[in-house]
Amino acid sequence: MPDGDGPITRDTSARRHALIVGLVWAALSAALVALALNVPFQLTAASREARVIDNAFLTLLVVSIPVFVLVEVVVVYSALRFRATADEDGPPIAGRPAISVAWVATTTAMVLGLAAFGWAGMNEVLHAQHPPDLVVRVVSKQFGWTFEYPSLGVSSATLRVPKDRLVRFEMTSSDVLHSFWIPEFRVKQDVVPGRTIAVTATATQVGSYGVVCAELCGLGHTFMRAPVEVMDQVAFDAWATAVKAESR
């Protein structure tokens, strides 16, 4: 129940409650946003696409935190401050249309803005700005991966790609549904039997990573992994030359 009897007292009390909620909301939101921006809770971003996806994720997280905190603070404060002492319905309270309209308009604008931001990022990830520098044919089967390089005439059980080169992965499955996933690249794509599905990625950090099957494909699913080596162009060319020489 509101404090006091007169409209001035009730108005002052409502403003005091709103101020308390606002201060708690601002403090918690600032602390959680700072935590989200400064705690490295994601894997290494080792591709251009990973940076786009991570930026989208972080933007969504930062925007969501104040909204989530506002709802929770209002619920918890109301439950503690205005707890009912009798098992009966509360009195009807007339709403303020301006507040409802402002809330709906603000949240609608936020959702549309995030949707546009996400669409732009997805378009950047899915549609390369130029032809690929390298094509790798990825063949999946229970429970392993094979990587073929048509332009080089070699194949490997280890995925090797050159740094800072746009690679087009053309994937197919020889048995059941699999899913091609390189966590550090943030690239994940279902691999469907009888179809060739392509995805592109540009590795940006030399290092060792891994391909993981992200679709339950049988008893050996857990072990369906393959090493990934990102190499500089000179090392990659030397590897391809050595493999060709060994195959002759």
Buried (B, 14 or more C-beta within 10 A) or exposed (E): EBEEEEEEEBEEEEEEBEEEBEEBBBEBBEEBBEEBEEEEEBEEBBBBBBBBBBEBBEBEBBBEBBEBBBEEBBEEBEEEEEEEEEEEEEEEEEEEEEEEEEEEEEEEEEEEEBEEBBEEBEEBBEEBEEEBBBBBBBBBBBBBBBBBBEEBEBBBEEBBBBBBBBBBBBBBBEEBBBBBBBBBBBBBBBBBEEEEBBBBBBBBBBEEBEBBBBBEBEEEBEEBBBBBBBBEEEBBEEBBEEBEEEEE
